[in-house]
Amino acid sequence: MSLICLHNATVYTGITSLPKSTVLIENGKIEDVISNERFRKRSIPKDATIYYLNGAIISPGFVDTHIHGVHGYDTSDGSVESILEMSRALIEYGVTGFCPTIYPQSDEDFIKSIRAVVEAIGQEPGAKIYGINLEGPFISPEKPGVLPNKYIKPVDLDAMNKYLEAAEGHIAIMTVAPELKNMRELAILAGKNGIVTSAGHSNATYENMLEGMQAGILHSTHFFNAMRRIHHRDPGVVGAIMIHPNVSCEVIADGYHVHKAILDLLLKVKPIHKVVLITDALRPTGQKSGKLIANNEEVICENGLFKRKSDGTIAGSALTMIRGVKNLCEMGFPMHDALRTASSNPVTVISRQAETGSLIPGKDADIAVFDKDFNVMMTFVKGELKKFSE
């Protein structure tokens, strides 16, 4: 593959920011990041491809570790086509990798959805699949959020082994409620299989959380949402996660799921590298035509949220990763930190994919390019420029 030059941009490498710089890509990898001045002095092969970016922003590609659907497709379809169409659609938003997220369904449909993702891996036309995210089913019926309560179940190691068999080693993250009976055994089983266990949809006490952390539950699902609140006599799930700096946390930065002041508080107690931007996006996100259906009900999109058409109840987020980055910047996050939550931080959580997440020589050239108004201009996956959906 000939040399690709992304010239004259502000480059956020995941380590530092470099104004007026050029990213060099060769054989799908980052070859170097150099100043424009050094680029002009360099001998460039005649067959090199040069993109003149006029001061645009270059970032490591975004990695959405918690997403259910987009552009009218959803993991619950249980089809390979839907997963591949999600991969294709996400390119428009600067996403180079994702974890298709499956919520509780009947065991038959749950396993069907798992197998669809497994079959799609290796065929992705756009964003890479980094593994499956199972949002349940071993969560608290007291904190279901919008997940269907009838499919929430107590810990069942036999069922978990069936999920492991169906996934063929491709489960990356699993949301669990630490307070459930036999959760320690489940967390240890997950850890042995390379799965990140994430506290969420949980009514755990502080003591339950400490026990869970000791068993390896060191991530948290859409922090603050669908979890036991902080109390001065029982810090609960929220308090435990804020108190213990080694626990990472997802945030949905749409301005509705978490108030800006709460994010400000979070950053006072939580290291920035432990904050992971997610979308938790649903099927109708970015859908360009047809009825908008989420959770098997017709919805409308209003101010960045999906609301049930029948009664106006909030049904989920219409967030995209690029919009989440923009929102964080508008909330006062430095650009470097906002981009870190969307790229290098999620990769750190799913550490088996360490070949990406930063623009360092030798890393995969997974790159998002966007303008000062946060319009995505180009997305590269392993050095290949991906075409946006028509």
matplotlib code that plots the C-alpha trace (Angstrom):
import matplotlib.pyplot as plt

x = [0.0, 1.5, 2.1, -0.9, -0.3, -2.9, -1.4, -1.8, -4.1, -4.2, -3.4, -4.6, -2.5, -4.0, -0.8, -0.5, -1.8, 0.3, -0.8, 0.1, 1.1, 0.9, 0.0, 1.8, 0.2, 1.8, 0.6, -2.4, -0.2, 0.8, 4.2, 4.8, 3.3, 5.5, 5.3, 4.3, 7.7, 9.4, 6.9, 7.9, 11.5, 10.8, 11.2, 7.7, 7.2, 5.5, 2.8, 1.9, -1.7, -1.8, -4.9, -4.7, -6.8, -6.5, -6.4, -8.9, -8.7, -7.3, -8.0, -7.7, -10.9, -13.7, -14.6, -18.2, -18.2, -22.0, -24.3, -27.5, -28.3, -28.1, -29.6, -32.6, -30.5, -30.2, -28.4, -31.8, -32.5, -30.3, -29.0, -25.5, -26.7, -27.8, -24.5, -22.6, -24.9, -24.2, -20.5, -21.0, -23.1, -20.8, -18.1, -20.1, -19.6, -15.8, -16.3, -13.6, -14.5, -17.6, -19.0, -22.5, -24.5, -27.2, -29.9, -32.0, -34.3, -35.5, -32.6, -33.2, -33.1, -30.2, -28.0, -29.2, -28.0, -24.7, -24.1, -25.0, -22.2, -19.7, -20.5, -20.1, -16.6, -14.1, -16.6, -17.0, -17.3, -16.6, -16.0, -14.3, -16.1, -14.0, -16.3, -19.8, -21.2, -23.9, -26.1, -27.5, -29.4, -27.9, -29.0, -31.3, -35.1, -35.3, -33.1, -34.2, -34.2, -35.9, -34.7, -37.5, -38.0, -39.4, -36.0, -33.9, -32.7, -30.8, -27.2, -27.3, -23.8, -25.2, -26.8, -23.6, -21.7, -24.1, -23.5, -19.7, -20.1, -22.2, -19.8, -16.6, -14.4, -15.9, -17.6, -15.7, -18.0, -20.9, -23.1, -23.9, -25.5, -22.9, -25.5, -26.9, -26.5, -23.6, -22.3, -18.7, -18.7, -20.0, -17.4, -14.6, -15.8, -16.1, -12.6, -11.1, -12.7, -11.3, -14.6, -14.7, -17.5, -19.3, -21.5, -24.9, -28.6, -27.8, -29.2, -26.0, -25.0, -21.6, -20.5, -21.9, -19.8, -16.7, -17.2, -17.9, -14.7, -12.7, -14.1, -13.0, -16.0, -14.0, -16.1, -19.5, -22.4, -23.8, -22.7, -25.5, -28.2, -30.1, -28.1, -28.5, -28.0, -25.4, -26.6, -24.6, -25.3, -24.8, -22.7, -24.2, -23.1, -22.6, -20.6, -18.4, -17.5, -16.7, -14.7, -12.5, -10.3, -9.5, -13.1, -13.8, -17.2, -19.3, -21.0, -23.8, -22.9, -26.1, -26.9, -29.9, -28.8, -26.1, -26.2, -23.1, -22.6, -22.5, -19.9, -17.9, -18.2, -17.1, -14.0, -13.0, -12.9, -12.3, -9.1, -9.9, -8.5, -11.2, -14.1, -15.5, -17.8, -20.6, -23.7, -26.1, -27.6, -30.8, -32.0, -33.4, -30.3, -29.3, -32.2, -32.9, -36.4, -39.3, -40.9, -38.6, -38.9, -37.1, -37.9, -40.6, -42.5, -42.8, -40.8, -40.1, -36.7, -36.9, -33.9, -31.5, -33.7, -36.1, -39.6, -42.4, -44.9, -47.8, -47.1, -43.8, -41.8, -38.1, -37.1, -33.3, -30.6, -30.0, -26.4, -23.5, -19.8, -18.9, -21.9, -20.8, -17.3, -18.8, -21.1, -18.2, -16.3, -19.3, -19.6, -16.0, -13.9, -10.6, -10.6, -7.8, -9.8, -13.0, -11.2, -9.5, -12.9, -14.0, -10.8, -8.0, -10.0, -12.5, -9.6, -7.9, -11.1, -11.1, -7.3, -7.0, -7.3, -4.2, -3.0, -5.3, -6.6, -3.6, -1.7, 1.7, 4.1, 3.3, -0.4, -3.2, -4.2, -7.7, -8.4, -11.2, -10.9, -13.4, -13.7, -14.0, -17.8, -17.4, -18.5, -16.7, -14.8, -13.0, -12.7, -9.8, -9.8, -6.4, -5.3, -8.2, -10.4, -14.0, -16.8, -19.8, -23.2, -25.3]
y = [0.0, 3.4, 6.2, 8.2, 11.7, 13.6, 17.1, 20.3, 19.4, 19.7, 16.1, 14.7, 11.6, 10.3, 11.3, 15.0, 17.5, 18.7, 21.8, 22.2, 18.6, 15.7, 12.0, 9.5, 6.1, 3.1, -0.5, 0.2, 1.5, 4.9, 5.5, 8.8, 12.1, 15.1, 18.8, 20.4, 21.9, 18.5, 17.1, 19.8, 18.8, 15.1, 13.2, 11.9, 9.0, 10.0, 7.4, 8.9, 10.1, 13.5, 14.9, 18.6, 19.2, 23.0, 22.9, 20.2, 18.0, 14.4, 12.0, 8.3, 6.7, 6.6, 3.3, 2.9, 0.0, 0.3, 0.6, -1.3, 0.0, 2.8, 3.7, 1.4, -1.7, -3.3, -6.2, -7.6, -8.3, -11.4, -11.0, -10.7, -8.1, -5.8, -6.0, -5.3, -2.4, -1.0, -1.3, 0.6, 3.4, 4.1, 5.3, 8.5, 9.4, 8.8, 5.4, 2.8, 0.2, -0.9, -3.5, -4.5, -4.5, -7.1, -6.6, -9.3, -11.4, -14.9, -17.3, -18.4, -14.8, -13.8, -16.7, -15.9, -12.3, -13.5, -15.8, -13.1, -10.9, -13.8, -14.5, -10.8, -10.5, -10.4, -9.2, -5.6, -3.1, -0.2, 0.0, -3.1, -5.3, -5.4, -8.0, -8.4, -6.4, -8.3, -5.9, -8.5, -10.7, -11.2, -7.7, -6.4, -6.5, -3.4, -1.4, -2.5, 0.9, 0.3, -3.3, -5.9, -7.1, -10.5, -11.5, -10.4, -13.5, -14.6, -15.8, -19.0, -20.4, -23.0, -20.3, -18.3, -21.3, -21.5, -17.8, -18.4, -21.4, -19.3, -16.4, -18.4, -16.2, -12.9, -11.5, -8.3, -6.8, -7.9, -5.8, -7.5, -6.6, -7.3, -7.9, -11.0, -14.4, -16.4, -13.3, -13.9, -17.2, -15.6, -12.7, -15.2, -17.3, -14.1, -13.0, -16.4, -15.9, -12.4, -10.6, -7.2, -7.3, -4.0, -3.0, -1.7, -2.0, -2.7, -2.0, -3.0, -1.6, -0.3, -3.6, -5.5, -3.3, -3.9, -7.7, -7.3, -5.3, -7.9, -10.5, -8.3, -6.1, -2.9, -1.2, 0.4, 0.7, 4.1, 5.6, 7.2, 5.6, 2.5, 2.1, 2.7, 6.3, 7.6, 8.1, 9.2, 6.0, 3.8, 5.1, 2.4, 1.7, 5.4, 6.2, 3.1, 3.9, 7.5, 6.6, 4.0, 5.4, 2.0, 1.5, 2.9, 4.3, 4.8, 8.1, 9.1, 12.7, 13.8, 16.4, 14.5, 11.2, 13.0, 16.7, 18.8, 19.5, 15.8, 15.3, 18.2, 16.4, 13.1, 14.6, 16.0, 12.4, 10.2, 10.1, 11.2, 7.9, 6.1, 7.9, 6.2, 8.0, 5.8, 6.4, 3.6, 4.4, 2.6, 1.4, 4.8, 6.8, 8.6, 6.9, 8.9, 7.6, 5.4, 5.0, 5.3, 2.1, 1.6, -1.2, -2.4, 0.9, 3.9, 6.9, 10.5, 12.2, 15.4, 17.4, 14.5, 12.0, 9.3, 9.6, 7.2, 8.6, 7.3, 9.2, 11.1, 8.9, 8.9, 5.8, 6.3, 8.3, 9.4, 10.2, 9.6, 9.6, 12.7, 14.5, 13.2, 14.6, 18.0, 18.0, 17.3, 20.2, 22.5, 21.4, 22.6, 19.5, 20.2, 18.8, 16.4, 14.9, 14.7, 12.8, 10.6, 9.4, 8.5, 6.7, 5.6, 5.1, 2.6, 0.7, 0.5, -1.1, -3.7, -4.0, -6.9, -4.4, -2.4, -2.1, 0.9, 3.9, 6.3, 7.8, 6.3, 4.8, 1.1, 1.4, 0.6, 3.7, 4.0, 7.7, 10.2, 13.5, 16.3, 20.1, 22.8, 22.4, 18.6, 17.5, 14.2, 14.5, 11.2, 8.0, 5.5, 1.9, 0.2, 2.9, 2.4, 5.4, 4.2, 5.6, 7.0, 5.4, 6.9]
z = [0.0, -1.0, 1.4, 2.5, 3.9, 5.9, 5.6, 7.5, 10.5, 14.2, 15.3, 18.6, 19.0, 22.2, 23.9, 22.9, 20.4, 17.5, 15.5, 11.8, 11.4, 9.0, 9.6, 7.5, 6.8, 5.2, 5.0, 7.2, 10.1, 11.4, 9.9, 11.7, 12.8, 11.8, 11.6, 8.3, 8.1, 8.3, 5.8, 3.2, 3.6, 3.3, 0.1, -0.8, -3.2, -6.5, -5.9, -2.5, -1.8, -0.2, 1.4, 2.1, 5.2, 5.7, 9.4, 10.1, 13.2, 13.2, 16.0, 16.7, 15.4, 17.9, 19.6, 20.7, 23.2, 24.0, 21.0, 20.2, 16.7, 14.1, 10.7, 11.2, 12.1, 15.5, 17.2, 18.2, 14.5, 15.0, 11.5, 10.1, 7.6, 10.4, 12.1, 8.9, 8.1, 11.5, 10.7, 7.5, 9.0, 11.9, 9.6, 9.0, 12.7, 12.9, 14.5, 13.6, 16.1, 18.1, 20.4, 19.2, 22.4, 23.0, 25.6, 27.3, 25.1, 25.1, 25.3, 21.7, 20.4, 22.7, 21.3, 17.8, 18.2, 19.6, 16.7, 14.2, 15.6, 15.6, 11.9, 11.0, 12.5, 9.7, 7.1, 8.4, 5.6, 7.9, 11.7, 13.1, 15.7, 18.9, 20.5, 21.8, 24.7, 26.7, 28.6, 30.9, 31.4, 34.9, 36.2, 38.9, 38.2, 40.5, 38.0, 34.5, 32.9, 29.6, 29.3, 29.2, 32.8, 31.7, 30.3, 33.3, 35.2, 38.3, 37.8, 35.8, 35.1, 32.7, 30.6, 30.7, 29.4, 26.5, 25.7, 25.9, 23.5, 21.0, 21.2, 20.4, 22.5, 21.2, 24.3, 25.3, 28.0, 30.1, 32.3, 35.7, 39.0, 41.7, 44.4, 42.7, 44.3, 42.7, 41.0, 42.3, 40.5, 37.3, 37.5, 37.9, 35.0, 32.9, 33.8, 32.9, 29.4, 28.9, 29.5, 31.2, 33.8, 34.2, 37.1, 35.8, 36.1, 39.7, 43.2, 44.9, 48.3, 48.8, 50.4, 47.4, 45.2, 47.2, 46.9, 43.2, 42.7, 44.5, 42.0, 39.1, 38.3, 37.6, 34.9, 35.0, 32.5, 31.6, 35.0, 37.1, 35.0, 36.2, 39.4, 43.1, 44.1, 46.5, 50.2, 53.2, 55.0, 52.0, 49.1, 46.9, 43.3, 42.3, 45.5, 45.2, 41.6, 42.4, 45.5, 43.9, 41.1, 39.6, 38.4, 34.9, 33.8, 30.7, 30.3, 27.8, 27.0, 25.4, 28.0, 29.2, 30.7, 32.8, 33.8, 33.1, 36.8, 37.5, 34.8, 36.4, 39.8, 38.2, 36.8, 40.2, 41.6, 38.6, 36.5, 33.0, 31.6, 33.4, 31.7, 28.5, 26.1, 24.8, 22.8, 23.9, 20.6, 19.4, 16.0, 14.7, 15.4, 12.2, 10.3, 7.2, 6.2, 7.4, 10.8, 13.8, 15.9, 19.2, 21.7, 19.3, 19.6, 17.3, 18.6, 17.6, 17.9, 20.0, 21.1, 20.7, 22.6, 21.4, 22.9, 22.6, 20.1, 22.2, 25.5, 25.1, 27.5, 27.0, 25.1, 24.6, 23.1, 19.5, 20.3, 17.9, 19.0, 17.1, 18.7, 22.1, 21.6, 20.6, 23.6, 26.0, 24.5, 24.8, 28.4, 29.0, 28.5, 26.7, 23.2, 24.1, 27.0, 25.1, 22.3, 24.8, 26.2, 22.7, 21.5, 23.7, 26.9, 25.5, 23.9, 27.3, 28.8, 26.0, 26.2, 23.8, 21.0, 22.1, 18.4, 18.0, 20.0, 19.5, 16.6, 17.4, 14.8, 14.4, 15.6, 13.2, 11.2, 12.6, 12.2, 12.3, 10.5, 11.2, 10.9, 13.5, 13.5, 14.2, 10.8, 10.0, 6.7, 6.5, 8.4, 7.9, 9.2, 9.1, 6.7, 4.3, 3.5, 4.1, 1.9, 3.8, 3.3, 0.5]

ax = plt.figure().add_subplot(projection="3d")
ax.plot(x, y, z, "-o")
ax.set_aspect("equal")
plt.show()
